[in-house]
Amino acid sequence: MSKMNLKEADRSDTLTYNSNRDDLEISEYGRGIHIMVAHMMGLADKAERTKCAEAIISVMGSVVPPEGSDEEGEHKLWNQLYQMSAYQMDVDGPFEKPVQTSRSEAPERIDYPTETSRAGHFGRTVEAMIEMAKKMEDSEEKSILIVKLANTMKMHFLTWNRNTVERSFIAEQMKEKSAGALILPEDVVLESSAEILRSIRKTSDALERKRPGKKGGATQKSGGNRNNSHNRGGAKNYRRR
C-alpha cells in the first residue's frame, strides 16, 4: 500500500461526520452532553447513575441557564435529561419521572371565541362593565357606574382615535351594546376630550422614558461621533507632519 493510501485509511478511521451520527434530542446542549447521557445510561449501579445524572444537570445549567425560579429551572433540566435519555433513565431524582409525549401528534385545537365582531377600541373590559351594570337594580350606585362606564368608553375611543368624540356617540354606543338596558342621562357631563387626551399623552411619554437603552444608545452614538472627529483630526495632524 502506498504512503498516500495509508494516510487516507488512517483518516477514514478517525474522522466522523454528523451525518453518520444519531440525531441530537436537544441540539442546544450539544454532542458532548448527549455523550455524557449515553455514558450514564451504561452504568450498572443506580447510585452511580444518580451521581452522574446530577453532574450532567450541573453542566446543563451552565450551558443553557434555565429561566424562572430555582426550583422551576431545576425541574425543567431534569425533564430535559429524561428526554435526552428517551425516558429510559432510572435514577433517584428529586422530581417524578415525566410522561413521555409524542412530538408527531398535533396539539389540541384552541377554542377561539365565536361571538360576533365588536368595536375593538372598547375591548372586553367595557363589555364586562356593561354586563355588570345590566344585572344591577336601579340605584345611585348603578347611576354612578353608568357615568364611569361612559367616561371609560370615551377614554378607550380616544386612545385609538386621537380626535374629539361627541357625547351623543358614547350614549348611542352604550345603549346599543347594552341592548337598551343602559341609558346615559341627558344632564350628565362627561370628562372633556382635551383632558383625556392630555392624560393619555402623559402616560405615553412616561412609558417612552422608561424604555431601556434609548438614552444610553443616544449617548453612545454621540460619543462615537466625537471619537470619529478626534480621529479625523489626528489623521490631519499626521498628514501635516
KOLRO-705847 format. One record per residue: residue number from 1; residue in three letters; z, x negated, y negated of N, C-alpha, C in turn. Coordinates in Angstrom, 3 decimals. Layout:
<pts>
{NUM 'ALA' {Z X Y} {Z X Y} {Z X Y}}
...
</pts>
This chain:
<pts>
{1 'MET' {0.000 -0.852 1.197} {0.000 0.000 0.000} {0.000 -0.885 -1.244}}
{2 'SER' {-0.840 -0.564 -2.222} {-0.929 -1.388 -3.417} {0.294 -1.221 -4.297}}
{3 'LYS' {0.408 -2.134 -5.267} {1.551 -2.096 -6.179} {1.573 -0.804 -6.987}}
{4 'MET' {0.419 -0.329 -7.430} {0.340 0.915 -8.215} {0.739 2.119 -7.373}}
{5 'ASN' {0.332 2.144 -6.109} {0.688 3.261 -5.244} {2.188 3.303 -4.978}}
{6 'LEU' {2.829 2.126 -4.899} {4.279 2.084 -4.714} {4.998 2.675 -5.917}}
{7 'LYS' {4.547 2.340 -7.117} {5.172 2.895 -8.322} {5.015 4.408 -8.370}}
{8 'GLU' {3.836 4.909 -8.007} {3.623 6.356 -8.017} {4.506 7.055 -7.002}}
{9 'ALA' {4.719 6.418 -5.838} {5.579 7.014 -4.820} {7.027 7.055 -5.278}}
{10 'ASP' {7.495 5.959 -5.937} {8.867 5.948 -6.451} {9.040 7.012 -7.525}}
{11 'ARG' {8.029 7.186 -8.376} {8.130 8.166 -9.458} {8.165 9.585 -8.902}}
{12 'SER' {7.420 9.853 -7.874} {7.401 11.198 -7.281} {8.730 11.535 -6.626}}
{13 'ASP' {9.475 10.527 -6.183} {10.758 10.793 -5.549} {11.866 11.034 -6.572}}
{14 'THR' {11.716 10.458 -7.763} {12.803 10.534 -8.748} {12.600 11.630 -9.780}}
{15 'LEU' {11.368 11.944 -10.136} {11.118 12.922 -11.189} {11.182 14.336 -10.630}}
{16 'THR' {11.856 15.202 -11.363} {11.880 16.620 -11.020} {11.513 17.422 -12.261}}
{17 'TYR' {10.868 18.545 -12.045} {10.394 19.370 -13.145} {11.081 20.730 -13.087}}
{18 'ASN' {11.297 21.296 -14.270} {11.950 22.599 -14.319} {11.154 23.682 -13.595}}
{19 'SER' {9.844 23.489 -13.517} {9.020 24.473 -12.807} {9.323 24.502 -11.311}}
{20 'ASN' {9.898 23.400 -10.798} {10.256 23.345 -9.383} {11.724 23.684 -9.144}}
{21 'ARG' {12.476 23.938 -10.185} {13.900 24.228 -10.057} {14.143 25.732 -10.107}}
{22 'ASP' {15.362 26.101 -9.736} {15.748 27.512 -9.837} {15.903 27.901 -11.305}}
{23 'ASP' {15.618 29.153 -11.607} {15.786 29.640 -12.974} {17.263 29.653 -13.356}}
{24 'LEU' {17.525 29.393 -14.633} {18.894 29.429 -15.132} {19.321 30.881 -15.319}}
{25 'GLU' {20.518 31.191 -14.882} {21.024 32.553 -15.043} {21.334 32.838 -16.500}}
{26 'ILE' {21.982 31.883 -17.166} {22.261 31.989 -18.606} {21.784 30.690 -19.231}}
{27 'SER' {20.626 30.718 -19.859} {19.992 29.488 -20.338} {20.778 28.806 -21.448}}
{28 'GLU' {21.614 29.553 -22.191} {22.358 28.944 -23.292} {23.296 27.838 -22.827}}
{29 'TYR' {23.754 27.902 -21.581} {24.693 26.908 -21.084} {24.008 25.693 -20.467}}
{30 'GLY' {22.726 25.736 -20.270} {22.001 24.572 -19.814} {22.115 24.312 -18.321}}
{31 'ARG' {21.333 23.323 -17.884} {21.267 22.992 -16.463} {22.570 22.361 -15.968}}
{32 'GLY' {23.228 21.586 -16.838} {24.425 20.871 -16.403} {25.539 21.795 -15.945}}
{33 'ILE' {25.815 22.840 -16.707} {26.889 23.766 -16.327} {26.516 24.541 -15.073}}
{34 'HIS' {25.246 24.863 -14.902} {24.833 25.548 -13.685} {25.011 24.640 -12.462}}
{35 'ILE' {24.803 23.325 -12.640} {25.056 22.391 -11.540} {26.550 22.344 -11.233}}
{36 'MET' {27.401 22.408 -12.280} {28.848 22.454 -12.057} {29.237 23.699 -11.252}}
{37 'VAL' {28.622 24.827 -11.582} {28.925 26.068 -10.863} {28.525 25.945 -9.399}}
{38 'ALA' {27.360 25.327 -9.152} {26.925 25.139 -7.765} {27.892 24.223 -7.006}}
{39 'HIS' {28.397 23.186 -7.690} {29.375 22.302 -7.056} {30.664 23.053 -6.745}}
{40 'MET' {31.106 23.875 -7.683} {32.323 24.661 -7.487} {32.173 25.627 -6.309}}
{41 'MET' {31.012 26.221 -6.160} {30.786 27.158 -5.060} {30.802 26.454 -3.703}}
{42 'GLY' {30.534 25.136 -3.692} {30.529 24.407 -2.441} {31.888 23.917 -1.998}}
{43 'LEU' {32.927 24.102 -2.832} {34.272 23.661 -2.452} {34.877 24.640 -1.446}}
{44 'ALA' {35.494 24.097 -0.430} {36.053 24.950 0.632} {37.424 25.492 0.276}}
{45 'ASP' {38.225 24.715 -0.444} {39.589 25.121 -0.765} {39.585 26.034 -1.996}}
{46 'LYS' {40.261 27.191 -1.899} {40.274 28.154 -3.002} {41.007 27.606 -4.213}}
{47 'ALA' {42.092 26.857 -3.995} {42.827 26.280 -5.112} {41.963 25.284 -5.874}}
{48 'GLU' {41.179 24.490 -5.157} {40.287 23.538 -5.805} {39.189 24.269 -6.569}}
{49 'ARG' {38.678 25.355 -5.984} {37.654 26.133 -6.695} {38.216 26.711 -7.983}}
{50 'THR' {39.464 27.169 -7.931} {40.084 27.735 -9.136} {40.226 26.677 -10.227}}
{51 'LYS' {40.670 25.465 -9.859} {40.791 24.383 -10.843} {39.429 24.025 -11.425}}
{52 'CYS' {38.430 23.981 -10.566} {37.080 23.663 -11.022} {36.550 24.752 -11.952}}
{53 'ALA' {36.825 26.015 -11.614} {36.372 27.124 -12.460} {37.028 27.060 -13.836}}
{54 'GLU' {38.312 26.732 -13.895} {38.995 26.608 -15.180} {38.411 25.473 -16.015}}
{55 'ALA' {38.047 24.363 -15.355} {37.419 23.260 -16.075} {36.052 23.666 -16.613}}
{56 'ILE' {35.303 24.416 -15.826} {33.983 24.880 -16.277} {34.135 25.831 -17.465}}
{57 'ILE' {35.135 26.702 -17.425} {35.380 27.624 -18.549} {35.653 26.842 -19.821}}
{58 'SER' {36.412 25.753 -19.710} {36.701 24.923 -20.888} {35.424 24.321 -21.462}}
{59 'VAL' {34.538 23.851 -20.596} {33.276 23.271 -21.065} {32.387 24.350 -21.667}}
{60 'MET' {32.341 25.518 -21.049} {31.524 26.618 -21.577} {31.974 27.015 -22.971}}
{61 'GLY' {33.300 27.059 -23.196} {33.800 27.426 -24.518} {33.453 26.418 -25.587}}
{62 'SER' {33.280 25.147 -25.216} {32.893 24.129 -26.198} {31.392 24.127 -26.456}}
{63 'VAL' {30.609 24.531 -25.455} {29.157 24.574 -25.633} {28.746 25.791 -26.459}}
{64 'VAL' {29.242 26.955 -26.086} {28.940 28.202 -26.820} {30.277 28.865 -27.143}}
{65 'PRO' {30.848 28.597 -28.325} {32.139 29.206 -28.672} {32.036 30.718 -28.691}}
{66 'PRO' {32.908 31.414 -27.968} {32.834 32.881 -27.939} {33.369 33.488 -29.224}}
{67 'GLU' {32.923 34.713 -29.510} {33.365 35.444 -30.689} {34.507 36.378 -30.315}}
{68 'GLY' {35.202 36.870 -31.332} {36.299 37.800 -31.102} {37.619 37.075 -30.934}}
{69 'SER' {38.615 37.809 -30.458} {39.935 37.234 -30.247} {39.906 36.258 -29.071}}
{70 'ASP' {41.007 35.502 -28.912} {41.073 34.515 -27.835} {40.951 35.179 -26.462}}
{71 'GLU' {41.635 36.307 -26.311} {41.591 36.989 -25.017} {40.205 37.551 -24.735}}
{72 'GLU' {39.584 38.144 -25.749} {38.241 38.692 -25.563} {37.236 37.581 -25.250}}
{73 'GLY' {37.365 36.452 -25.965} {36.452 35.346 -25.727} {36.602 34.763 -24.339}}
{74 'GLU' {37.845 34.591 -23.878} {38.070 34.055 -22.541} {37.560 35.016 -21.469}}
{75 'HIS' {37.777 36.318 -21.699} {37.285 37.315 -20.738} {35.766 37.261 -20.641}}
{76 'LYS' {35.103 37.096 -21.763} {33.641 37.015 -21.760} {33.168 35.780 -20.998}}
{77 'LEU' {33.866 34.640 -21.180} {33.476 33.417 -20.476} {33.620 33.576 -18.961}}
{78 'TRP' {34.704 34.196 -18.515} {34.899 34.404 -17.085} {33.842 35.343 -16.514}}
{79 'ASN' {33.484 36.373 -17.258} {32.420 37.276 -16.799} {31.093 36.533 -16.662}}
{80 'GLN' {30.811 35.641 -17.623} {29.568 34.882 -17.542} {29.595 33.880 -16.395}}
{81 'LEU' {30.774 33.319 -16.113} {30.888 32.406 -14.972} {30.635 33.153 -13.654}}
{82 'TYR' {31.176 34.354 -13.539} {30.875 35.179 -12.359} {29.378 35.460 -12.267}}
{83 'GLN' {28.765 35.703 -13.396} {27.331 35.995 -13.402} {26.525 34.788 -12.950}}
{84 'MET' {26.903 33.579 -13.406} {26.171 32.378 -13.001} {26.364 32.064 -11.516}}
{85 'SER' {27.469 32.553 -10.943} {27.693 32.347 -9.513} {27.141 33.494 -8.675}}
{86 'ALA' {26.319 34.340 -9.286} {25.739 35.502 -8.595} {26.834 36.424 -8.061}}
{87 'TYR' {27.959 36.461 -8.763} {29.101 37.319 -8.430} {29.663 37.009 -7.031}}
{88 'GLN' {29.454 35.770 -6.572} {29.971 35.357 -5.265} {31.202 34.464 -5.396}}
{89 'MET' {31.645 34.177 -6.586} {32.764 33.270 -6.813} {34.070 33.904 -6.341}}
{90 'ASP' {34.820 33.159 -5.558} {36.109 33.621 -5.024} {37.195 32.672 -5.525}}
{91 'VAL' {37.806 33.031 -6.662} {38.862 32.212 -7.263} {39.985 33.134 -7.735}}
{92 'ASP' {41.105 32.518 -8.085} {42.228 33.265 -8.644} {42.116 33.237 -10.165}}
{93 'GLY' {41.231 34.060 -10.697} {41.015 34.097 -12.136} {42.004 35.005 -12.841}}
{94 'PRO' {42.098 34.872 -14.171} {43.035 35.708 -14.931} {42.559 37.134 -15.149}}
{95 'PHE' {41.306 37.430 -14.815} {40.757 38.765 -15.022} {40.149 39.267 -13.715}}
{96 'GLU' {39.973 40.578 -13.653} {39.374 41.182 -12.469} {37.900 40.792 -12.360}}
{97 'LYS' {37.425 40.752 -11.144} {36.031 40.419 -10.904} {35.143 41.540 -11.436}}
{98 'PRO' {34.169 41.208 -12.292} {33.325 42.271 -12.860} {32.386 42.853 -11.817}}
{99 'VAL' {31.924 44.040 -12.104} {30.991 44.720 -11.201} {29.583 44.233 -11.510}}
{100 'GLN' {28.854 43.867 -10.483} {27.501 43.378 -10.663} {26.587 44.512 -11.097}}
{101 'THR' {25.825 44.253 -12.130} {24.874 45.236 -12.646} {23.463 44.680 -12.517}}
{102 'SER' {22.523 45.567 -12.353} {21.134 45.160 -12.206} {20.478 45.080 -13.575}}
{103 'ARG' {19.760 43.965 -13.821} {19.062 43.815 -15.089} {17.733 44.561 -15.101}}
{104 'SER' {17.233 44.920 -13.929} {15.946 45.595 -13.866} {16.063 47.083 -14.174}}
{105 'GLU' {17.269 47.644 -14.062} {17.436 49.065 -14.335} {17.438 49.322 -15.847}}
{106 'ALA' {16.768 50.372 -16.223} {16.710 50.726 -17.639} {18.040 51.323 -18.081}}
{107 'PRO' {18.484 51.039 -19.297} {19.743 51.621 -19.767} {19.624 53.128 -19.941}}
{108 'GLU' {20.764 53.768 -19.984} {20.762 55.214 -20.166} {20.214 55.585 -21.542}}
{109 'ARG' {19.528 56.682 -21.581} {18.913 57.132 -22.817} {19.980 57.593 -23.798}}
{110 'ILE' {19.840 57.192 -25.042} {20.790 57.577 -26.081} {20.470 58.986 -26.559}}
{111 'ASP' {21.501 59.800 -26.663} {21.320 61.171 -27.132} {21.284 61.175 -28.663}}
{112 'TYR' {20.100 61.304 -29.215} {19.947 61.362 -30.658} {20.144 62.800 -31.142}}
{113 'PRO' {20.584 62.966 -32.378} {20.743 64.332 -32.907} {19.405 65.062 -32.937}}
{114 'THR' {19.428 66.310 -32.556} {18.206 67.118 -32.514} {18.193 68.179 -33.605}}
{115 'GLU' {19.075 68.010 -34.594} {19.133 69.021 -35.649} {17.964 68.871 -36.601}}
{116 'THR' {17.776 69.869 -37.435} {16.661 69.873 -38.367} {16.862 68.815 -39.438}}
{117 'SER' {15.780 68.509 -40.147} {15.829 67.477 -41.167} {16.742 67.905 -42.311}}
{118 'ARG' {17.277 66.912 -42.999} {18.194 67.186 -44.109} {17.858 66.243 -45.251}}
{119 'ALA' {18.411 66.525 -46.430} {18.227 65.636 -47.572} {19.043 64.370 -47.347}}
{120 'GLY' {18.372 63.246 -47.230} {19.043 62.006 -46.869} {20.042 61.519 -47.891}}
{121 'HIS' {19.868 61.850 -49.158} {20.765 61.324 -50.180} {22.135 61.996 -50.142}}
{122 'PHE' {22.290 63.120 -49.464} {23.598 63.767 -49.364} {24.389 63.242 -48.166}}
{123 'GLY' {23.757 63.065 -47.033} {24.417 62.461 -45.889} {25.354 63.411 -45.157}}
{124 'ARG' {25.955 62.869 -44.102} {26.816 63.673 -43.236} {28.188 63.927 -43.854}}
{125 'THR' {28.611 63.066 -44.774} {29.912 63.290 -45.410} {29.927 64.605 -46.178}}
{126 'VAL' {28.865 64.851 -46.919} {28.771 66.097 -47.666} {28.685 67.285 -46.712}}
{127 'GLU' {27.949 67.138 -45.623} {27.853 68.227 -44.659} {29.213 68.543 -44.040}}
{128 'ALA' {29.993 67.502 -43.754} {31.334 67.732 -43.193} {32.236 68.426 -44.203}}
{129 'MET' {32.128 68.046 -45.490} {32.928 68.698 -46.522} {32.530 70.167 -46.668}}
{130 'ILE' {31.239 70.447 -46.562} {30.780 71.836 -46.675} {31.328 72.675 -45.526}}
{131 'GLU' {31.272 72.143 -44.309} {31.802 72.879 -43.167} {33.307 73.103 -43.294}}
{132 'MET' {34.020 72.134 -43.849} {35.463 72.283 -44.047} {35.764 73.372 -45.073}}
{133 'ALA' {34.995 73.356 -46.165} {35.230 74.349 -47.213} {34.876 75.758 -46.744}}
{134 'LYS' {33.879 75.909 -45.893} {33.478 77.219 -45.398} {34.569 77.864 -44.546}}
{135 'LYS' {35.359 77.032 -43.868} {36.408 77.558 -42.994} {37.675 77.943 -43.761}}
{136 'MET' {37.767 77.521 -45.012} {38.976 77.799 -45.789} {38.927 79.205 -46.379}}
{137 'GLU' {40.104 79.785 -46.517} {40.206 81.076 -47.186} {40.158 80.877 -48.697}}
{138 'ASP' {39.787 81.976 -49.407} {39.695 81.885 -50.867} {41.062 81.561 -51.450}}
{139 'SER' {41.137 80.437 -52.143} {42.393 79.990 -52.742} {42.075 78.951 -53.808}}
{140 'GLU' {43.107 78.528 -54.506} {42.927 77.496 -55.530} {42.494 76.177 -54.902}}
{141 'GLU' {43.033 75.898 -53.733} {42.664 74.655 -53.044} {41.179 74.643 -52.695}}
{142 'LYS' {40.648 75.801 -52.279} {39.223 75.865 -51.960} {38.379 75.695 -53.212}}
{143 'SER' {38.830 76.256 -54.329} {38.082 76.111 -55.587} {38.036 74.649 -56.024}}
{144 'ILE' {39.159 73.950 -55.858} {39.187 72.523 -56.208} {38.246 71.731 -55.312}}
{145 'LEU' {38.238 72.071 -54.012} {37.357 71.373 -53.075} {35.893 71.620 -53.413}}
{146 'ILE' {35.553 72.811 -53.853} {34.161 73.113 -54.212} {33.720 72.250 -55.393}}
{147 'VAL' {34.600 72.092 -56.375} {34.269 71.266 -57.543} {34.112 69.801 -57.132}}
{148 'LYS' {35.038 69.320 -56.307} {34.931 67.931 -55.830} {33.661 67.741 -55.009}}
{149 'LEU' {33.318 68.749 -54.229} {32.112 68.674 -53.426} {30.875 68.606 -54.317}}
{150 'ALA' {30.851 69.393 -55.374} {29.710 69.375 -56.287} {29.579 68.016 -56.966}}
{151 'ASN' {30.703 67.423 -57.401} {30.653 66.098 -58.020} {30.205 65.034 -57.020}}
{152 'THR' {30.634 65.166 -55.764} {30.211 64.216 -54.729} {28.721 64.332 -54.466}}
{153 'MET' {28.208 65.553 -54.416} {26.779 65.742 -54.223} {25.985 65.165 -55.381}}
{154 'LYS' {26.504 65.316 -56.579} {25.815 64.765 -57.747} {25.818 63.242 -57.709}}
{155 'MET' {26.948 62.646 -57.309} {27.033 61.193 -57.224} {26.083 60.660 -56.161}}
{156 'HIS' {26.029 61.319 -54.987} {25.130 60.867 -53.931} {23.673 61.002 -54.367}}
{157 'PHE' {23.356 62.067 -55.089} {21.985 62.244 -55.551} {21.595 61.144 -56.526}}
{158 'LEU' {22.495 60.821 -57.483} {22.184 59.806 -58.490} {22.203 58.396 -57.917}}
{159 'THR' {22.863 58.208 -56.780} {22.859 56.879 -56.159} {21.457 56.491 -55.728}}
{160 'TRP' {20.691 57.467 -55.247} {19.340 57.185 -54.770} {18.261 57.628 -55.748}}
{161 'ASN' {18.632 58.395 -56.735} {17.671 58.845 -57.747} {18.269 58.543 -59.113}}
{162 'ARG' {17.978 57.362 -59.628} {18.595 56.917 -60.876} {17.991 57.660 -62.076}}
{163 'ASN' {18.318 58.920 -62.141} {17.843 59.756 -63.229} {18.839 60.887 -63.397}}
{164 'THR' {18.650 61.682 -64.416} {19.566 62.797 -64.622} {19.274 63.907 -63.621}}
{165 'VAL' {20.267 64.746 -63.372} {20.108 65.868 -62.460} {20.780 67.074 -63.081}}
{166 'GLU' {20.124 68.191 -63.014} {20.636 69.408 -63.626} {21.770 69.997 -62.785}}
{167 'ARG' {22.705 70.648 -63.473} {23.820 71.300 -62.799} {23.325 72.409 -61.888}}
{168 'SER' {22.294 73.108 -62.316} {21.760 74.220 -61.529} {21.208 73.733 -60.187}}
{169 'PHE' {20.654 72.509 -60.158} {20.118 71.973 -58.909} {21.245 71.728 -57.898}}
{170 'ILE' {22.372 71.162 -58.353} {23.502 70.915 -57.467} {24.058 72.240 -56.947}}
{171 'ALA' {24.140 73.263 -57.834} {24.645 74.566 -57.405} {23.726 75.202 -56.365}}
{172 'GLU' {22.414 75.081 -56.566} {21.471 75.650 -55.603} {21.553 74.926 -54.259}}
{173 'GLN' {21.670 73.586 -54.287} {21.769 72.822 -53.047} {23.044 73.172 -52.276}}
{174 'MET' {24.154 73.347 -52.994} {25.402 73.713 -52.341} {25.292 75.100 -51.703}}
{175 'LYS' {24.690 76.014 -52.417} {24.531 77.370 -51.889} {23.611 77.365 -50.673}}
{176 'GLU' {22.547 76.581 -50.734} {21.587 76.541 -49.629} {22.196 75.913 -48.385}}
{177 'LYS' {22.902 74.787 -48.553} {23.447 74.085 -47.394} {24.635 74.815 -46.771}}
{178 'SER' {25.316 75.646 -47.553} {26.438 76.409 -47.013} {26.032 77.808 -46.585}}
{179 'ALA' {24.729 78.075 -46.612} {24.210 79.398 -46.242} {24.828 80.491 -47.096}}
{180 'GLY' {25.011 80.214 -48.377} {25.536 81.191 -49.313} {27.034 81.355 -49.303}}
{181 'ALA' {27.763 80.551 -48.529} {29.216 80.707 -48.436} {29.948 80.053 -49.600}}
{182 'LEU' {29.348 79.035 -50.223} {29.998 78.313 -51.317} {29.181 78.502 -52.586}}
{183 'ILE' {29.848 79.019 -53.596} {29.202 79.264 -54.879} {29.949 78.477 -55.953}}
{184 'LEU' {29.214 77.671 -56.719} {29.823 76.903 -57.805} {30.000 77.809 -59.016}}
{185 'PRO' {31.240 77.972 -59.503} {31.459 78.856 -60.658} {30.658 78.419 -61.883}}
{186 'GLU' {30.260 79.388 -62.696} {29.433 79.095 -63.860} {30.175 78.287 -64.918}}
{187 'ASP' {31.495 78.450 -65.017} {32.240 77.780 -66.082} {32.691 76.366 -65.707}}
{188 'VAL' {32.338 75.902 -64.533} {32.752 74.563 -64.095} {31.830 73.516 -64.727}}
{189 'VAL' {32.451 72.493 -65.306} {31.708 71.383 -65.912} {31.816 70.178 -64.987}}
{190 'LEU' {30.678 69.713 -64.526} {30.662 68.559 -63.631} {30.714 67.253 -64.419}}
{191 'GLU' {30.986 66.175 -63.714} {31.001 64.864 -64.359} {29.619 64.553 -64.923}}
{192 'SER' {29.583 63.840 -66.045} {28.310 63.543 -66.690} {27.515 62.531 -65.870}}
{193 'SER' {26.199 62.646 -65.938} {25.337 61.721 -65.213} {25.510 60.298 -65.711}}
{194 'ALA' {25.708 60.138 -67.009} {25.874 58.792 -67.579} {27.116 58.113 -67.021}}
{195 'GLU' {28.222 58.869 -66.907} {29.455 58.293 -66.377} {29.303 57.916 -64.904}}
{196 'ILE' {28.629 58.760 -64.128} {28.421 58.467 -62.712} {27.530 57.238 -62.533}}
{197 'LEU' {26.452 57.151 -63.308} {25.554 56.004 -63.213} {26.256 54.721 -63.640}}
{198 'ARG' {27.142 54.821 -64.649} {27.896 53.644 -65.079} {28.820 53.166 -63.967}}
{199 'SER' {29.447 54.105 -63.268} {30.328 53.739 -62.158} {29.548 53.121 -61.006}}
{200 'ILE' {28.372 53.681 -60.719} {27.532 53.136 -59.653} {27.075 51.726 -60.010}}
{201 'ARG' {26.742 51.502 -61.286} {26.281 50.184 -61.722} {27.396 49.157 -61.621}}
{202 'LYS' {28.621 49.542 -61.962} {29.753 48.618 -61.852} {29.988 48.231 -60.396}}
{203 'THR' {29.909 49.204 -59.510} {30.101 48.904 -58.090} {29.023 47.971 -57.570}}
{204 'SER' {27.763 48.204 -57.974} {26.662 47.346 -57.529} {26.826 45.926 -58.055}}
{205 'ASP' {27.255 45.791 -59.313} {27.457 44.454 -59.889} {28.584 43.715 -59.186}}
{206 'ALA' {29.660 44.447 -58.845} {30.783 43.806 -58.154} {30.369 43.317 -56.771}}
{207 'LEU' {29.587 44.119 -56.059} {29.102 43.693 -54.741} {28.158 42.513 -54.854}}
{208 'GLU' {27.356 42.480 -55.927} {26.425 41.375 -56.116} {27.165 40.065 -56.373}}
{209 'ARG' {28.270 40.137 -57.122} {29.046 38.917 -57.407} {29.747 38.391 -56.164}}
{210 'LYS' {30.087 39.280 -55.216} {30.815 38.864 -54.020} {29.910 38.294 -52.944}}
{211 'ARG' {28.602 38.336 -53.136} {27.707 37.793 -52.121} {27.890 36.282 -52.030}}
{212 'PRO' {28.134 35.758 -50.826} {28.420 34.323 -50.687} {27.179 33.475 -50.877}}
{213 'GLY' {27.385 32.309 -51.505} {26.345 31.303 -51.590} {25.379 31.456 -52.745}}
{214 'LYS' {25.415 32.591 -53.446} {24.436 32.772 -54.504} {24.714 31.856 -55.678}}
{215 'LYS' {26.001 31.824 -56.119} {26.343 30.974 -57.249} {26.210 29.518 -56.877}}
{216 'GLY' {26.670 29.176 -55.675} {26.591 27.801 -55.223} {25.157 27.334 -55.080}}
{217 'GLY' {24.311 28.294 -54.617} {22.917 27.923 -54.461} {22.267 27.590 -55.789}}
{218 'ALA' {22.603 28.358 -56.859} {22.047 28.076 -58.170} {22.536 26.733 -58.683}}
{219 'THR' {23.826 26.428 -58.417} {24.374 25.153 -58.869} {23.688 23.999 -58.171}}
{220 'GLN' {23.477 24.124 -56.870} {22.833 23.057 -56.145} {21.407 22.862 -56.628}}
{221 'LYS' {20.750 23.964 -56.957} {19.380 23.853 -57.415} {19.301 23.118 -58.734}}
{222 'SER' {20.214 23.477 -59.671} {20.204 22.800 -60.968} {20.553 21.338 -60.812}}
{223 'GLY' {21.504 21.050 -59.885} {21.883 19.668 -59.653} {20.723 18.870 -59.101}}
{224 'GLY' {19.946 19.520 -58.240} {18.794 18.835 -57.694} {17.779 18.503 -58.762}}
{225 'ASN' {17.610 19.405 -59.774} {16.690 19.135 -60.864} {17.138 17.955 -61.690}}
{226 'ARG' {18.483 17.868 -61.914} {18.988 16.740 -62.694} {18.743 15.432 -61.957}}
{227 'ASN' {18.937 15.447 -60.655} {18.707 14.232 -59.883} {17.242 13.835 -59.919}}
{228 'ASN' {16.369 14.840 -59.870} {14.943 14.533 -59.906} {14.551 13.921 -61.232}}
{229 'SER' {15.118 14.496 -62.312} {14.794 13.942 -63.628} {15.334 12.531 -63.761}}
{230 'HIS' {16.530 12.281 -63.204} {17.105 10.942 -63.257} {16.240 9.957 -62.476}}
{231 'ASN' {15.745 10.399 -61.323} {14.895 9.530 -60.523} {13.584 9.244 -61.231}}
{232 'ARG' {13.057 10.277 -61.898} {11.812 10.047 -62.612} {11.999 9.048 -63.733}}
{233 'GLY' {13.173 9.180 -64.406} {13.445 8.220 -65.481} {13.575 6.820 -64.950}}
{234 'GLY' {14.235 6.677 -63.807} {14.399 5.371 -63.192} {13.064 4.781 -62.793}}
{235 'ALA' {12.172 5.660 -62.348} {10.855 5.191 -61.954} {10.078 4.676 -63.163}}
{236 'LYS' {10.231 5.391 -64.313} {9.552 4.938 -65.525} {10.090 3.595 -65.978}}
{237 'ASN' {11.436 3.431 -65.949} {12.024 2.152 -66.363} {11.544 1.037 -65.456}}
{238 'TYR' {11.421 1.339 -64.183} {10.985 0.306 -63.236} {9.555 -0.135 -63.541}}
{239 'ARG' {8.720 0.875 -63.902} {7.338 0.529 -64.214} {7.260 -0.316 -65.480}}
{240 'ARG' {8.152 0.027 -66.469} {8.102 -0.734 -67.715} {8.513 -2.182 -67.497}}
{241 'ARG' {9.413 -2.396 -66.538} {9.790 -3.779 -66.246} {8.605 -4.553 -65.651}}
</pts>
